[in-house]
Amino acid sequence: MSETWTFHMVAEELLNVIPNLGRLMAHCAQTTGEEEATLMQVRTLFHLLDRPATVSDLAKKRKVSLQSASVHIQNLVERGWVVRLADPTDRRRSLLEVTDQGLARAQAAQGEIIEHIAGILDGLTPEELSAAQVFITALKRITTKAIGVDASSSPHNTGG
């Protein structure tokens, strides 16, 4: 790796590796039993931990139909991972909130995914691990700044 990478080369390599990471996470979180959570369910639970939302909010965020989001949320409600609460500002709407059981399932699934990926990353040399620490910290900083989000305020931030 004697060639010095440009910003465009880094961007291209990220586009190549991110789908692989997504497949690894999805494979690890794959539904294998009644109590297992899919990656999308885990992501929804963590989104709702940040703040309660409506089904419509989730549909917009995921860029799916209201019907698709409703089916997804109904599954989470049936599992006892999410509850619908009356919106205090508009009684016609329901806000979705994660239950203690949903939080536990999301944290367990996240832990399983982290362990799985950590096992794969075990092949990194100490130098590569140090480089990853520098790069990922910088990448998190610039991407959260670019989208206007404070990553440190997230309750499920796993930095560290």
Residue, then its C-alpha position, 0 to 999 in steps of 0.5 A: m500500500s505504497e500509494t497515498w490515497t486521495f479523498h476520492m479513493v477513500a470515498e470509493e473504498l468506503l462505498n465498497v466496504i460499507p455494504n459488506l459491513g451491512r451484510l455482516m450485521a444483517h447476517c448476525a442479527q438474522t431472525t433465527g427464533e421467535e425472540e431474535a431481532t432483525l437489524m431493522q427492528v434494532r435500528t428502529l428501537f434505538h431510533l425510538l430511544d433517542r425520542p418517541a416518534t409516530v409511525s408517520d415519522l418512522a416511515k419518513k425517516r426510513k423512506v417507506s410507505l406508511q403501511s410498511a412502517s405500520v406493519h413493522i411497528q405492529n410487529l414490535v408492539e406484538r413482541g412487547w418491545v414498543v408501546r403506543l402512548a397518547d401524544p400529549t400535544d395531539r390526542r389523535r396521534s400515538l407516540l411510540e416508545v421503547t419498553d424495558q423489554g425492547l431496550a434489553r433486546a436492542q442492547a443484546a442484539q447490538g452486543e451480539i453484532i459488536e462481538h461478531i464484528a470484533g471477532i472479524l477485526d481480531g485479524l488487524t495488526p496493532e498498527e492497523l487498529s491504531a489507524a482505525q481508531v484515528f480514522i473512525t474517530a475523525l470519520k464520526r466527527i466529520t459525518t455527524k457535523a455534516i448531517g448536523v447531529d451530535a453523536s455524543s448525545s445518543p444514548h446508544n453511542t458505542g464510542g470507546 
